[in-house]
Amino acid sequence: MFLPRWITWLEKKAPWLSIPHLGLIIVIVQVVGYFLVRARPDFVDRLVLDPSAVLNGEVWRLVTFIAIPISDSFLMFFVLWFLYYIFKTLRFRWGDFKFSLYFFLAWFGAVGGAFLFDARVESFVLIEITFFFAIATLLPDYEVMVFFILPLKMKWIAVFAAVLLCLQQILFGAWQMTLCLALSCINYIIFFGPTFYSFIREEMIRRRGV
């Protein structure tokens, strides 16, 4: 699984984009957001990425939506443990720069989608799901112990998350949020799209030659 060459070029030209321990920072922000929302449930509305509110001067919303907890139950800590494991694995394979770039592209996609389609982003899940896809692509057959008892391969966890998210959007989501979700995956497309394109192209050439 190769990455586009321009990413390596950018790493040499703009090393300042690299944020050490970004994965740990994100998890800590989520933990703070969890306790904050548990203490003051009404405060979550101050964290949501609302394009109209941002245009009215509430620019902190461009970042604070990352702190909105994925869940308000005790399962939140299991999700964060698993999320941190994914962050640590990706950082080990890519390094700080590529990991940071992957995150920034997802953030840019989520923010851009919110403004383009006038959608309120009320969760970190739009960005989180792209990391699930990345780890499942790099390590599809790696097994993790779900709830510490059930062994599942990464690829099936990613498929389950994708199906669940798609069903949620089909049944309950607005079309604006669906498009915003698609744009949030721009990081996955940029990082892995060339590999899939090359594979499909080579497969088509091989089949024609048979």
C-alpha positions in Angstrom: 0.0 0.0 0.0 1.9 3.1 -1.3 1.1 6.7 -0.6 1.2 9.5 -3.2 4.8 10.9 -3.7 3.6 14.5 -3.2 3.0 13.6 0.5 6.7 12.8 1.0 7.6 16.0 -0.9 5.3 18.0 1.3 6.8 16.4 4.4 10.2 17.9 3.4 8.8 21.3 2.5 6.4 21.8 5.4 7.6 19.8 8.4 5.8 22.3 10.7 2.5 20.5 9.8 3.7 17.6 12.0 2.2 17.6 15.5 3.9 15.1 17.9 1.5 12.9 19.8 -1.5 14.3 18.0 -3.5 11.1 18.6 -3.0 11.3 22.3 -4.0 15.0 22.2 -7.3 14.1 20.4 -8.1 11.4 22.9 -7.5 13.8 25.8 -9.7 16.4 24.2 -12.5 13.8 23.8 -12.1 12.8 27.5 -12.4 16.5 28.6 -15.4 16.9 26.3 -17.0 13.8 27.8 -16.8 15.0 31.4 -17.7 18.6 30.4 -20.9 17.4 28.6 -21.7 15.0 31.5 -21.5 17.9 33.9 -23.4 20.4 31.7 -25.4 18.6 29.0 -26.6 21.9 27.6 -23.0 23.0 26.9 -22.7 20.6 24.0 -24.5 23.2 21.8 -21.6 25.6 22.3 -19.2 23.0 20.9 -21.2 22.1 17.7 -19.7 23.2 14.3 -22.5 25.5 13.2 -21.6 27.4 10.1 -24.0 30.3 10.8 -22.6 30.7 14.3 -19.0 30.7 13.0 -19.8 33.4 10.6 -21.3 35.4 13.5 -18.0 35.3 15.3 -18.0 32.0 17.2 -14.9 30.8 15.5 -14.0 28.4 18.3 -16.6 26.0 16.9 -14.2 25.2 14.0 -12.2 23.2 16.6 -14.5 22.5 19.6 -16.7 20.0 17.7 -13.7 17.6 18.0 -14.4 17.5 21.8 -18.0 16.4 21.5 -17.9 12.8 22.9 -18.8 10.0 20.5 -21.0 8.4 23.3 -22.3 9.6 26.6 -22.2 6.1 28.2 -19.4 4.1 29.9 -18.7 2.6 26.4 -17.1 5.9 25.6 -13.9 4.8 27.3 -13.7 1.5 25.4 -14.2 3.5 22.1 -11.4 5.9 23.1 -9.1 3.0 24.1 -9.7 1.5 20.7 -9.3 4.8 19.0 -6.0 5.5 20.7 -4.8 2.1 19.6 -5.6 3.0 16.0 -3.9 6.4 16.3 -0.8 4.8 17.8 -0.6 2.1 15.1 -1.0 4.7 12.3 1.6 7.0 13.8 4.0 4.1 14.1 3.5 3.2 10.4 3.4 6.7 9.0 5.2 9.0 11.4 3.9 12.2 12.9 3.7 14.2 9.7 1.6 11.8 7.6 -0.6 11.1 10.6 -1.1 14.8 11.2 -1.8 15.4 7.5 -4.4 12.7 7.5 -6.2 14.3 10.4 -6.0 17.8 9.0 -7.5 16.6 5.6 -10.4 15.0 7.5 -10.9 18.1 9.6 -10.8 20.3 6.4 -13.3 18.0 4.7 -15.7 18.1 7.7 -15.4 21.9 8.0 -15.7 22.4 4.3 -18.7 20.1 4.0 -20.4 22.0 6.9 -20.1 25.3 5.1 -20.7 24.0 1.6 -23.9 22.1 2.5 -25.0 24.2 5.5 -24.7 21.2 7.9 -24.2 21.2 11.6 -21.5 18.8 12.6 -22.4 17.5 16.1 -19.9 14.7 16.5 -16.3 13.7 16.1 -17.5 10.6 14.2 -17.1 12.1 10.8 -13.4 12.3 11.3 -13.1 9.2 13.5 -14.6 6.9 10.8 -11.8 7.7 8.4 -9.2 6.4 10.8 -11.1 3.1 11.1 -11.0 2.9 7.3 -7.3 3.6 7.2 -6.3 0.9 9.8 -8.6 -1.6 8.1 -7.0 -0.9 4.8 -3.4 -1.2 6.1 -4.1 -4.2 8.5 -7.3 -5.8 7.3 -6.6 -9.2 8.9 -5.3 -7.9 12.2 -7.5 -9.1 15.1 -8.5 -7.1 18.1 -10.4 -8.2 21.2 -13.7 -6.4 21.1 -14.9 -5.8 24.7 -11.7 -7.8 25.6 -13.5 -11.1 24.8 -14.6 -11.2 21.1 -11.8 -11.4 18.5 -12.7 -9.5 15.3 -10.6 -8.6 12.3 -10.1 -4.9 11.5 -11.7 -5.2 8.1 -15.0 -6.4 9.6 -15.0 -3.7 12.3 -14.6 -1.1 9.5 -17.3 -2.7 7.4 -19.7 -2.8 10.4 -18.9 0.9 11.2 -19.5 1.9 7.6 -22.8 0.0 7.3 -24.0 1.4 10.6 -23.2 4.9 9.6 -24.8 4.5 6.2 -28.0 3.1 7.7 -28.1 6.0 10.1 -27.8 8.5 7.3 -30.3 6.7 5.1 -32.9 6.4 7.9 -32.3 9.5 10.0 -29.8 11.7 8.3 -30.3 14.8 6.2 -28.8 14.9 2.7 -26.6 17.8 3.8 -24.9 15.7 6.5 -24.5 12.8 4.1 -22.6 15.0 1.7 -20.6 16.4 4.5 -19.7 12.9 5.6 -18.6 12.0 2.1 -16.4 15.1 2.0 -14.9 14.2 5.3 -13.5 11.0 3.7 -11.3 13.1 1.4 -8.2 12.1 3.5 -8.9 8.4 2.8 -9.4 9.1 -0.9 -6.2 11.1 -1.1 -4.1 8.6 0.8 -5.4 5.3 -0.6 -7.1 6.3 -3.8 -4.0 6.0 -6.0 -3.3 2.5 -4.7 -6.9 1.3 -5.5 -6.8 3.0 -8.9 -3.5 1.3 -9.8 -4.9 -2.1 -8.6 -8.1 -1.8 -10.7 -6.1 -0.6 -13.7 -3.7 -3.5 -13.5 -6.5 -5.9 -13.0 -8.3 -4.6 -16.1 -5.1 -4.9 -18.1 -4.6 -8.4 -16.9 -8.1 -9.5 -17.7 -7.8 -8.1 -21.2 -4.6 -10.0 -21.8 -6.2 -13.3 -20.8 
